Amino acid sequence: MEQIEQHIQQLREQLRHWEYLYYVENAPEVPDIEYDRVIAQLRELEEKRPDLLTTDSSTQRVGGMAQSSFSKVRHEIPMLSLDNIFEKTGFLAFDKRVRDKLKHNDDLTYCCELKLDGLAISLLYEQGKLVQAATRGDGTTGEDITSNVRTIRTIPLHLKAGDNLPYLLEIRGEVFMSESGFLQLNATAKQERSKLFANPRNAASGSLRQLDTTITAKRPLTFFCYGIGLLEGKQLPNSHWARLQKLKSWGIPVNDRIRLCTGSEQVLEYYRQIHEMRPSLGFDIDGIVVKVDSLKLQQQLGFLARAPRWAIAYKFPAQEKLTQLHDVEFQVGRAGTVTPVARLKPVPISGAIVSNANLHNLDEIQRLGLMIGDTVIVRRAGDVIPQIVGVVATQRPKNALPVEFPKHCPVCGSDLERVKGQVVLRCTAGLVCCAQRKEALKHFVSRPAMNIDGMGDKIIDQLVEYKLVHTPADLFRLNKEMLIQLNRIGQKSAQNLLNRLEKAKHTTFPRFLYSLGIREVGEATAMSLAATYGTLDRLIAADIKSLISIQDIGNIVARHVCNFFRKSHNLKVIKELLSRDIGIHWPAPVSTIIKSDNNMFAGKTIVLTGSLNALSRTEAKNRLMALGAMVSNSVSAKTDLLITGKAAGSKLTKAQQLNIQIMDEAEMMRLLTK
C-alpha cells in the first residue's frame, strides 16, 4: 500500500471513531475545529487521488446530485409489522398464548424495547461496508434510499471490528427526528417562510424521501437499530438482546433503554417506567415492543401472515385533549352509508392537528349524549384515528343544540333507509347520488383497483361536478379538450392522464373485480373469486350455494355478490368497460391455464407457511394464483395443500391432524419451473 493510500485510510478510521463518539455515544473526544481540520485534510487528499474515493468516506455524507426517482428493492426476508395491544390484559393474554404454544410453564425471558415513532428502514452491510439502504415499503418491496441514508451521521458507513464481521449483515431499525431537532427544523422553515412539518415523524419521512440528497443532509435525522434481517458468514448469539449488544460493539446505534425482563411482571414494570419517562426522552415513542429473547423459541413460534407470533407492540394509552364541537356534518360513502363527522375546534394531539372526528352513526351520538357547542374529550385511537370519547356535561353552554340526523340524503335528497339489524342509514339512490358516484369512481381508479395514477380525488370531484363522468366507463371516453377544462390541468397533464387511462386497460381479473366496488369484496376476496371461477361469465352465473363453498366467503358476502350481478345497471357498466370501444382486458382466464398437463395447483385451495427462500411469500402466492390456485391464510377442512418453508408452525400441525397433503418449498419450485 502506497503512503498516500495508507494516510487516507488512517484519516477515515480516525473520523469514523470520532463520529461514533459524537453522534452515537454523545461523548465528543475532540473539539469541532479539530474534526473539521482532519476532514478537510482527507477531502484534499481524495481530490488529488479520486481513484481512492469510496462511498463510505466521511466526506461523502454531505449529499450529492439529485435523483430522478427511487428504485425498488425486494426484501429477501419480509419486514413484517407488529400486532398491537393497548391494555395489561392484552399483554397477559399474549404471554399466556406464547407459553401455551411453547408448552412452557416457567416465566419467559423477553427483550423489551422502545417503540419509536419513526420510519422503518433496512441497512445492508457487505464485509462491513454499507452498500444499500431501503424503506420498509409494503414489507416485501421498499425503495432504495442509500444516497439519503449515507448523510445520516448516526449511521456508520463502515462497521468496526474488521475481520470479525459477517460477510452480509442486514440491520433493521427506525429513522426518526428528536424533538429539539424538529423544533429547530420548523424554526428555520418559518424564517425561510417554508411550509412547517406537522410532527417529527412526518418530518423524518419527508426528509428521507428527498430526491435531492443535499436537503436530507441538512435534516437532523438519527437512527436506532431494533434487529437483524439477512445474515451470512457468521454465527451470532441465540439471544436477541445479546445480538443487539454485539451490533452496538460494531458501531451500530442501539438504544440504551433496552432491557431483559423475566416474566410478565417485569415486563409490566418496564412498561410503567417507560410510560413515566416518556415526556423526558427527547423523542417520540408510542409504546414498547416486547420480543421473546431466544431466537430458537422465536423460530418455534413462527409467524402469522403479517406479524411474528413472538413479538407484540404494547402501546401507551392515547393522549386526550379537550376541545369544542362546532358542528356535525353528514357524508355519504361509496355504498350510500351516511356517516356523521364532527367538526372540532383544531387541537394538537400526539403530534397532529385534529379538527374532525368520525362519529360513526346515530347510536354513537346518542350514547355520547352529544350536542353542538359541547366541550368534548378527544383522543387519537392508537395515536392515529381521531375519536370523541366523552362529553364534559358541566361545561355545556346554554345555547347548545341537539344533533339532528337527516331524514333525506344530505347530497341528493333521496330517501334514507335503515337496514334491519344494522345501525347505519343508507341513501337509496345508488350511483344517481353524486356523492356515491364520486366515491365509487375514486375506488375504481385506486391503486389496488385499476391503478390509474394521477387521477386524484380533486380531479374525480370536478369530473362529476362538471357532468363529464357518470360511470367508470365514462373515464375512458375522456379526451384532452374535456380534461383541460379542469382546474390545474394543462395540455401536458391531460395527455399524461390519457396515457395512464390507456395503460390501465390492461389489468388483471382480480383487480377488475375489486374495482367494481361490490360490498364486502376486498382484494383477497376478489382474488379468491377470480381464482375459483376463472371467467367473469362463470362468476356472474354463480349462485349463493356455489359462492359460500369458497373458503373465506360467507353468506353475507355471497349475497352481496349475487345482488350486484343481478342489477341491470351494473351489468351495463361492465359490458361497456369490456366492449371493443373501451377494451379493458386481462391475461388468459384461469380456466385456460388449468388445461396445462404439468399444473397440479389449478383449482386447489393452498396455504403457505414458514419462511420461503427462493421466492417471497407474495411472489409465491402470485405464481400459484396465476396457475389457478386459491391461496388462503388459514388451514381448514377445505384446504387441499399446505406448502411449507422453514420454521413452519401451527398450520403444519393442523394440516397433519386434518390429513391434508403437505409439500415443501423445493417441490413447489420444481413444479413451478417444470
N, C-alpha and C positions, 0 to 999 in steps of 0.2 A: 504494500500500500504506500503510495507516494505521500510526501509530507503534507501537501495542501488537503488531500483527501482525509488524512488522519486528523488534521486540525478541524476540518468541518465536522467530522464525526464526534470529536470531543466537545465542540461547542453545542451540537444538537443534544447530546446526552446531558450536558450541564443545564441547558434551557429546559429540557423535559423535567429534570429534577426540581428546578425552581418553580416551574408551572404547577407541578403536582402539590408542592408545599403551599403555594399561594392560593390556588383555586380549589383544591380538594381538602387539604388539611387546615386551610385558613391560618397558616403559620409561616409567613414570608421569612426567607433566610437572608435575602439581600435587599437593599433599597431599590426602588423602581429605576433610578438612574443607572444602576449597575446592570440591571436586566436589559434596559434599552441600549446600553453600550454594547453588550455582548450580541444582542440580536442584530444590531446594525453591522457589527463585525462579520457575523455569519452571512447576512444579506450581501455584503460587499464581496465576500469570497465566492458565493454562489453566482453572482453576476459575472465574476471572472471565469468561473467554470460552470456554465449552465448544464453541461453534461452530468454534473454531480448533483443537480437539483432533484429532490424527491418530494412526493406528496405528503410525507409525514414530517417534513421540516416545519419548525415553529414559524418560519417566515411565510408559510402558506395559509395561515389562519385568517388572514385579513379579507379573504374573498377575492373573486376574480370576475371573469366575463359572465354576463347574464345568460341563462339557459333559455331555450325556446319552450321547453316543456319538461315534465318529469317522466322518465321511462318507468315501465312496470317491473316489479321484482316479485318472483314467486318465492314464498317462504317454504323451505324444504320441510320444516316442522311447523304446522299451523300455529299462529299466535292467537290462542283462544281467549275468550273473555272469561269473567268470573260470575258465578251466581251470587246474588246479594241477599243478605239478611239484615233486619233492622232492629231486632229485639233479642233479649237474652234467651228467650225460649227458642228462637230460631237457631242460635248458636248451639244450645244444648241438644237440639234435635240433630244438627249436623254432626256433633261429636258422637252421639249415640249411633247415628247411621254409619259413620266411618268405622267405629269399633265393632258394630254388629257385622259389617261386611268382612272385616278382617278377623272376626271371631276373637277379638282382643278384649279381655275383661279389664286389664290394667289401664291406668292413665296413659294416654299417648303423649309423645313429645311433639309440640308444634313450634314452628318458626313463625313469629309474629312480626309484621312489618307495617309501616305507614302506608295508607292508600293515598298516593299522591294524585292531585287533580291536575294532570298534565296530559302529554301526548306520548303514547307508547311507541317505541322505536326498536329496531334491531340493528346491532353493530356487528359486522363480520370482520374478524381479525385472522389474517393468514400469516403464520410464523411471526406473530406478534405485531404485525402492521395492519392498521385499519384500511381495508380495501373496499368496504361497501357499508352504507347505512340506508335503511328503508323504514318507511312508516308501516304501521300495523295494517292499514287499509281494511279489507273485509276479513282479515285473519288468514286468508290464503294468498292474496296478492296485495302488495303495497306499492309505494312509489319510491324511486331511487332519490334519496336526498343527501348523498355522500358529500357533495360540494358544500352544502349548507352546514352539515354536521361538523365538518372539519374546522369550522370557525368557532365552535363552542369550546371555550377554554378548559372546562372541566373534563372533557372527553379526550383521553390520550390518543395521539396519532400513532404511538408505538408503545407497547406494553413493556414493563420492566421484567427482569428475571431471565432474559436471554434464552439459552438453550432449554430452560426448564418449562417452556410454554408448549401448549398443544399446537399441532400443525394448523388446525382450524378451530376457531372458538367464536361462537355467536353469543354475544351479550344482549340481553333484553332489559330494557329499563324505560324510564319516564323522563322526557324533557319537560321542564317547567320553568316558571319565572318567579323569583322571590317577590314578596310584597314590596320591598324597598326598590327593587329593580323596576317593577311595574309602575310604581308611583313616579319614579324618575323618567321612565319612558313616556308616560302621559303628560308629565310636566313639560318635557321637551316638545312633544307633539302640540301641546297648547300654545307654546311660544311660537312654533312654526305655523300655527293655525291649521294643523292637520287634524284628521279625524281621530278621536280618542278611542281606545280599546275599552270594551265593557268590563273585562275581568282578566286576570293573569292567564287563565287557560286559553282564552281567545287570542291573547297577545302572543303566547308561545306557539300556538298552532299557526297563526298567520305569519309569524317570523320564520318558522321552519319551512314554510312552503313558498318563500320568496324565490322568484326566478333569478333575481339579481342577488348573488351571494354577498355582495358588499353591504347590502341592507341587513341581512341576517347577522353579519359580523358585528354590527353596531348594537344589536339587541342583547340584553342581559339574560341570556339563556343559561340554564345549568342542567345537570343530569344526575340521576341516581339509578344504579343497577338494581334489578329485582330478581334476576335469574339467568339461566343459560338455555340456549336452544341447541343448535348444532355443535357437536364436539367430536373431534377426530385427533388421534395421535397421542392421547394421554388419558390415563385413568385419574379421575378426581374422587374426593371422598363421597361416601354414601349419604352424608348429611347435607341437606340444603344450606343450613347455617354455616357449616364448615366450608362449603363451596364458596359462599359469599365472602368469607374471610380470606380464602385463597385469592379470589378476584381482587379484593382490596389490596393484598400484598403485591399484586401485579400492576397496581396503579389505577384500577377501576373504582370510581366513586361509589361507595356503599353507605347508606345512612347509618349513623351511629346508634339510632334508637331501635334497631332490630334486636329482638330478644328471643331466647329459647324458653318456652313455657311447658311445664309438665302438667297435664290435666286441665280440665275446663276452668277450675277456679283461678289458676294462674293466668289463663288467657283473659278471663273476665276482669281481673285486676289490672292487667296490661291495658285493656280497653278503657277502663276508668281513668288510668293515669294519663294516657294519650289524649283522651277527651278533655281532661282538665287542662293539659298544657297546650291544647290546640291553638288558642289565641296568641300564644307567645312563640310559636315555632318560626314565624317569619315567612312561611309559605303555606299555600292552601292544601289541606287534606280533607277528605270526606269520610274517613273511617280507617279501619285497619284491615289487613289481609292476613288470614290465618291459613298456614300450609302445614300438612303433615311433613315432618322434617326428614324422615327416612325416604330416600329415593327408591329403595326396594319396596317399601309399603305403597308409595305413590304408584309404582308400576302395577302392583296388585289391585289397587283401587280403580285405575284406568280413567276413562273419560266418558262424559256424556257427549251429545252432538256438538255443543258449543262451549263446554266448560269442563275443567277437570273435576273429578269427584273428591280429590284430596285437598282442595283449597276452597275458601269462601271469602267473600268481601263482607265484613261486618261493619255496616255503615252507621254513622252517627245520626241522632235524631235531626230531622230537618229544622233549620233555623226558622223562627217565626217572627213576624213583624205585624204591627197594627197599621191599617190604612183605611181609607173611606171608600165605600161603594158609591160611585157616581151614577151608574145606570146598569141596566141589564138589556142586552140586545139579543136577537134570536137569529141564528144562522141555519141555513139549510144545506145538508150534506148530499153526497152523491146518491145515497139510497133514499133521499127525501126526509131523513131524520131531522127534526127541528131541535136544535141544541141551544140552551140559554148560555150566554157568555157574559161574565161580569166585567164591567169597565171600571177600573180602580184608579184611585189617585196613585201615580207612579211611586214605587217604593223599592229601594235596593235590598235584595235578599240573596245571600250566598253568591255574590259577585255578578248578579244580573239585575236589571231594572224590570220589575214586574208591574204591568199595567192592565193585564187581562187574566181571567181565570175561567176555565170550563166549569159550568155548574151542572152539566150532565142532563138533568131532567127536572120536571115539576116536583117530583117526590123529594129530591135533594134540597130544593129551595124551601119546601115546607118543613123538612127535617131540621134545617138550619134556622128556620124562623126568620128568613132574610127579608129586609126591607131596604128600599133605595134611600141612601143617606146614612145607613148604618156604619159604625166603626166595626171592621171585621178583622179577624186573625187570619193572616195569610202565610203560607209556607210553600217551599218548593219540594214536593214529594220526591224523595230520592235525590234531593238537590238538583232536580231537573224541572218537574212539571208543577206550575203554579196551582195552588189549591186553597180554597177558603175552608178553614176547619172550624170556625166558630164566629159568633157574633157577640160583641160587648154590649149587651142589652142596656146596661146602666148608662151608656153614652149615646143612646138613640135620640136623635133630635125630634122636636115636636112636629116638624114638617116632613118626617119620614113617610114614604109612600110604599104601598104594597106592590109586589112584583106581579104584574098581570100577564098571564100566559095567553098568547094569541089564539083566537078561535079559527083563524084562517091563515094560510101560508103567508109569512111576512114579506115574501118576494113576489109571488104571482097571484096571491089572493084566493087560491083554490082551497077546498075543504081539507081539514086535517083529520086523520083517523088515529085512534089508539088501538093498536093490535092487542087482541085478547091475551092476557098473561104477560104483557110487556109494559114497561113504564114509559116508553118513548112515544112521542107523537110523530106522525109522518105526513108529509104533503102527498096528496093522491094524484098530482098532475103528471108525475113522471118527467120525461125529457121536455115536456111542454113548459115546465118550470125553468126559468132562466138560471136559477142557482144550481139546480140539479144538472142542467146541461153543462154548465161551466165545470162543475166538479167531475162529471163523467168524462169530459174531454181532457181535463188535467190528468186524470187517472190513465186514460188511453195513451197519452204521449209520454208518460213517466218512464224512468229508466228500466224498471223490471218488466214493463209492458212493451210498447212499440219503440221505446228508447229514441224519441225524436229530440235530439239535443238542440237546445236553443229555443224551443217552443215553451217559453216560461209562462207562469201564471198570468202576468200582466198582458201578454200577447193574447192568450186564450180569452181573458176578460174582454179585451177590445174586439176580438173577432166575433164574440157572441153579442156584445152590445151594439156593434155596427151591423148585426144581422148578416154577417158574411159566412158564418158557420152555424149549422143546426145539429148535424150529426158528425160522427167521426169520419164518415166518407167525404164530407164537405172539405175536410182539411186537405185532401189530396186533389181537390179541384181548384185550390187557390192558385192565383198567378201573381206575377210581380206587381201588376197595377193595383191589385187588391191589397197586397201587403204594404206597399209604400203609403197607403192611406193612414196606417197606424203610426202612433207616436214613436219617435226614435227608431224608425225603420227606414233605412235608405236603400238605394239600388243594390249595393253590395250585400247588405244584411238580408235583404229579400231573396237574393239569388242563393245565398248560403242556406237559408231556411228551406227553399225549394229543393236544393240538392239533398238536404237531410231527409226531407219527406220522401224523396225518390229512393234514397238508400234504405229507408225504413220499410219499404215494400217487401224486401227480402227479410223474412223473420223466421221464427220457429213456431210450431203448433202450440206449445205451452205458453209462449209469450202472447200469441194471438188470443188464446182463451182467457188468459189473465187480463188482457187489455179490455175485454168486453164488459168487465165490471159486474160479473154475476155475484150476487150477495153471498158472502161467506166463502167465496172461492179465492184463496190466496195463491201465492206462487207454487207452493208444494202441492196443493190440491189440483191446480191446473196441470202440473207435471204428471200427477197420477192419472188424471182423466185422459190426457194425451197418450200416455204410455199404454193405458188399458184399451182404449177404443181405436187408436191409430189414425182414424179419419174423422172429420167433422160430421159427415153424414151419419156415421155409426153413433157418435155421441148424441146428436140431435134425436136419433131414433130410440135412444136408451130409455128404459122405464125406471121407476124408483127401485124396484126389486133388483135390477141389474146394478144400479149405482151403489146401493148400500152394501153390495157384496164386495166392494173395493175397500181395502184396508184404509183406515183413517177417514172414511166418508160415512157419516151417519144419516139418520132420517131427515134432519132439518136441511143439511146441505143438499142432499139428494132432491128434496122438494124444490129448493131454490133453483137448482139446475134445470129440472123439468119445467118449472114455471117460466123460466127465462126463455127456453126454446119453444114454448107454446104461444108466445106473444108474437103476433104477425109483424109488429114494428121492429122487434129485434131481428127477426129473420130477414126482413127487408134490408136493414143496415148491413148485416153480414153478407147478403147477396151482393150488395153494392161494393163492399170492400173487396170481395173476391172476383168481381166482374173483370172483364177484359179492359174496361175503361180505366179502372184503378190498378188492378193487378197485384194485390197482396198475395204472396205465395211463401211457401216454406219447403224444405227438403222432403224427399220421398217419405210417405207415411210409414209408420211402424209396420203396418200390415205387409208392405212391400219388403221391408228389411227382414221380417220374420222368416221369409222363404229361404234364406241362406242355409245351406246344409250344415255349415260349421257353427251355427248360432244356437247355443243351448240356453241362452239367457232370455230369449224372447218370451214375453207373456208371463214371466215369473216375478214373484214378489221377493226382492232381495234385500238383505240387511248387511251393512258393513260394520265391522267392529275392530278395535285395535288401531295401532299406528301403521300406516302403509309406507313403504319405501319407494317403490317405483313411480307411484302417482300420488298426488294429493287426494284427499277424500273427495273434494269437489270434482276433480278430473275423473276419478274412478266412477263417480255417480253419473256424470255426463256421458261417459263412454258406455256404461251399462244401459242407460236410458235410451241412447241412440240405437241400441240393439233391441229395443222393445221391452226392456225390463222396467218394473216399477220399483224404485228404491225407497224403502221405508226406514224410519228411525228406530222402530221398536220391533222386537220379536214377538210373534203371536202364532196362533194355530194357522193363520193364513199365510205365514212366511214359507216360501219354498226353499230358500237357500241362504245360508249365512256365510259371508266371506270374511276370513279372519286375518288381521295383521298381527303385529307384535303387541303383547300385553292385552290380549282380548280378555274382556271382563265378564260381567254377569250375563251378557247376551249369549255368550258361548255356553254357559251353564244351562240357561233356559232352553237354548236350541237343542242341547243334548237331552234334556228332560222331555222335550216335545218330539224327539226323534226326527229333527229337521236335518236335511243334507248340509254338510259343512265342507267348505273349500278354503284352502289357504291362498295367500296372495300370489304365490308363484304359479299355481294352477290357473288362477284368474288371468294373469298376464299371458300365460301360454295360450289360453283360449282367445284372448283379445287380439293377440298378434298373429293368430293362426291364419 
